[in-house]
Amino acid sequence: MGRLAEMQRKLLEQMMGPEAMGVANANLTWNDEKVCRNFLCGTCPHTLFTNTKMDLGACPKSHTERLKQEFLAAREANPIDPVFNRFQMEYESNIFAFVDECDRRIRAAHRRLEKTPEENAKTTNLMREIAEIELAIQGGTDKIETLGEQGKVDESMREMAAIEALKSEKADKERELQQLTDTSGASGHQKLRVCDVCGAYLSVLDSDRRLADHFGGKMHLGYHELRNMLAKFKEDREKRKAAPAPPGSGGGGTAAGGAPSRSSEYSSRNEYRDREHRNYDRHSSSRYE
């Protein structure tokens, strides 16, 4: 089976369910490693960017609606079971990592729109060379006046030809400097700017229609959805921090016999996840500083 056909088959599996296509194991359970945990907990990034330049291809794991419903029912019946917190931690970490990679591309794009050290050095050298030519022209003009006063017509004509050559060279350098100014940095990229949601390049010269097409495009909306998830995760963390301790914890965090209680384990996992995500929040908020 060709690569294209394989991708089409996987996409059909995601839309219809592997069982509907007769390729899934009917005995597969929601906690099986072959089942996509991103899909179970919310949204799998593989499904957000189909047919865009960020297309991840079909997800290699199973997206079966039956298993998702079973997972949600089991989680609702026993929400403090550590397995559900572990799945949620993995899901949030995957979304964070995916958006963090986008932020890395955004930072790189911002750097590309700035002048490079090589461009700055070339600009400085051209300005120095133009200044030196200008001095040479001025010196040649003074010499021509002196030669004219001395009646040295032939030497004066040769000096005038040299000055014309210098003027031509100066004009070439000035054109090169102007071209460098026009083709480096943000002005050289048609006054480009970077979309802080998806990392695409936008031009300040784009029409309203073109901008509307971008902001309504699948890739932009996909990253917008992922960033909304991050905001929701942060909101949930704030709610957990403000919530009272689970009843029966007794403040000691241990069950009979000195073993950690389930609620204590659940709480410590949340604290670990909150700490990791706070680190991401600090990194994300300062990515353009």
N, C-alpha and C positions, 0 to 999 in steps of 0.2 A: 504494500500500500504506500502510495506517494505521501510526501510530507503534507501537501495541501489537503489531500483526502483525509489524512489522519486528523488534521486540525478541524476540518469540517465535521468529522465524526464526533470529536470531543465537544465541539460547540453544540451539536445536536443533543448530545448526552446532557449537557448543562441545561439546555432549554426544556427538554422533554423528560429528562431523568434516565439514568442508565437502565433502570429496570424496564422502562417502556420500550427500550431498544433491544432488550434481551441480552445485555452484556454484563449486567450487574449481578452480584451474588445476592440472592434474596435473603440470605441469612446474615448479611452485613449489618452490624450494629453501629449506633452513632459514635461510640467511643473507639471504633476501629481506626488504626493509623491511616487507612486508605481514604477516610472521610475528611473532607476539607473543614477544618475547625473555624476558619474565617467565615465560611458559608453558614456553619451552624450558629455562630454567635452574632452574625450580622451580614456583612457584605464582603465578598471576595474581590480583591482588586483586579483579578483577571477578567471579571465580567464588566468592568467599568470602561475599559479603554479599547474595546474591540474596534478594529478598522481605523485606529488612529496611529500616529507615529510612535506612541507609547504602548502599542499593542503587546501584551505579554503572552499572547497565545492562549490556548485553552488550559485551564487549570488541570494539573496532572492528577488531582484527587477528586473523589466523588462528590457531586452536588445532587443529592437525592432529597427531594422535598419531604418524603415520608420520614427519613431519618432526622431531618431538621425539626419536624413537628414532634417526634418522639423525644428529641433532646430538649426542646423547650418545655414539654410536659414534665419530663423528669426534673428539670431545674426548678420548675415552679413547685413541684411537690416537695423537694428537699433542697432549698436554695443554699444552705450552709455546707453542703457536701463539698469538700475541698476540690474535687475533680472539676466542678463547675468554675470555681475561682481560678484554677489552673488554666482551663480553656480560655477564660476571659483574659487572663494575663497574657497568654500567648497571642490572642487576637489583637489586643491593644498594642502589644510590642510590635507585631507585624505592621499594623497601620502606622505607628510611630516611625518605624524604620522606612516604610515606603515614602512617607511625607518628608522625612529627613533627607532622603536621597534627592527628592525634588528640590528641597531647600539648598542642597549642595550644588545642584545644577544652576539654581538661580544666582547663588553667590558667584559661581564661575562666569555666568553670563554678564553679571554686572562688571566683573573684572575685565572681560573681553571688550566691553564698551568704553573702557578707559584707555588712555594712551599707554602703550608699553614703554619700558625703559629704553628700548631700541629706537622707538619713534621719537621719544623726547631727546635722545642723544643726536639723532639725525637732524631734528629741527634746530637744535642749538648749533650744530656744525654748519648748516646752511646759512643761518643768520650771521655767523662769524665770517663765512666766506663772502657773503654779500657785502658786509661792512668793509672787508679788506679790499674788495674790488672797487667799492665806492671811493676809498682812500686813494687807490691807484689811479682812478679816473681823475680825481681832483688833482693829484700830483702831476699827471700827464697834461691836464689843462694849463696848469701854471707853467709847465715846461714849454708848451706851445707858445704861450705869450712871450716867454723869454727868448725863444728861438726867432719868433717873428720880429722882436725888437732888434735882434742881431742880424736880421736879413737872411737867415738860414732857411730858405724856403723848402728845399728838398727834405731836410731833417724834420722840419715842421710838419710836412705832409706825411712822412713816415710815422711820426708820433701821433698824428691825427688818425691814421689808419689803425694804429695800436689801440687808441682810445675807443674807436668804433667796435673793435673786436672785444674789448673789455665790456662795453655797454651791452653787446650781444650776449656775452657770457653771463653778465649780471641779470639780464632778462630771463635767460634760461634757468638760472638759480632761483629767481623769484617765482617763476611758474612751477618749478619743482617744489618749492616751499608751500605755495598755495595748494598744489595737488596733495601734498602730504597732510596739510591742515584739513582738507576736504575729505580725505580717505582714512583718517585715523580717529580713534575715539568715537564718541557718540555721534558727532556731526558726520563722520565718515561712514556711518552705518545708517544713512538716511534718517538721522535723528531718531534712532531706535531707542526703545525702552523695554524693560523686561516685565512681563506679567508676574506679579508677586503671588499669584495663586498656582499657576501651572508652569511658569518658566518660559513661556513662548515669547518670541520677539514681537513687539508691536511698534508701529511707526506713528510719530506724532502727526504725520501727514495722512494717515488712514481716514477714510470717510466714516461717517456714522454707521453706514450699512456694514462696512467691513469690520468695524469694532463690534457691532451687534452680532455678526456671524461668529466672531471669536468667542465672545462671552456666552453665547448660546451653544458653542461647540461641545462635542462629547468629551474631549480631553479636559477642557476647562471645567466643565460641570462635574467630571469625575473627581478631579482634585478638590473642587469646592466641597463635594460631598465628604471626602476623606477629612478635610480640615474641619468641617462641621462635626464629624465624629470626634476629633480631638477636643473640640470645645465641649462636647457632651461628656467625654471621659473626665475632663477637668472639673466640670460641674458636679459630676457624680462623686469625685474625690472630695470636693468641698462639702458635699452633703454627708459623706461618711465621717469626715473629721468632726462635723458638728453634731452627729448623731450620738445619743447616749450609749453606754456600754451594753452589750447584749445581756439580757436577764440570765441569772444563774452562773455568771462568770465568777462572781465572788471576789473580783479584783485580783485574785491570785493567779489566774490563768491556768490552773491545774485541775484535773479531775481526781476522783478517788484513786489512791495508790501513788499519787505524785506525777502521773503522766499528764502531758499537756491536753487540755480539753479541746474538743473540735472547734468551739467558738473562738478559743484563744489562737488556734492554728489559723483559722479563717481571718482573724484580726491581724495577725502578724504578716500573713501574705498580703493583705491589703496595704499595710504600712510599707512593706517592701516595694509594692507596685507604685504607691503614691510617691515614694522617695525617688524611684527611677524616673517617673514621669515629671516630677518637679525639675529634675536635672534637664530633661528634654525641654521643658517650658522655658527655662532660663537660657538655654542654648538657642532656641528658636526665636525668642524675643530679641536677641542681640545679634542676629545673623548678618545684619547690614552695618553694624557699628564699625 
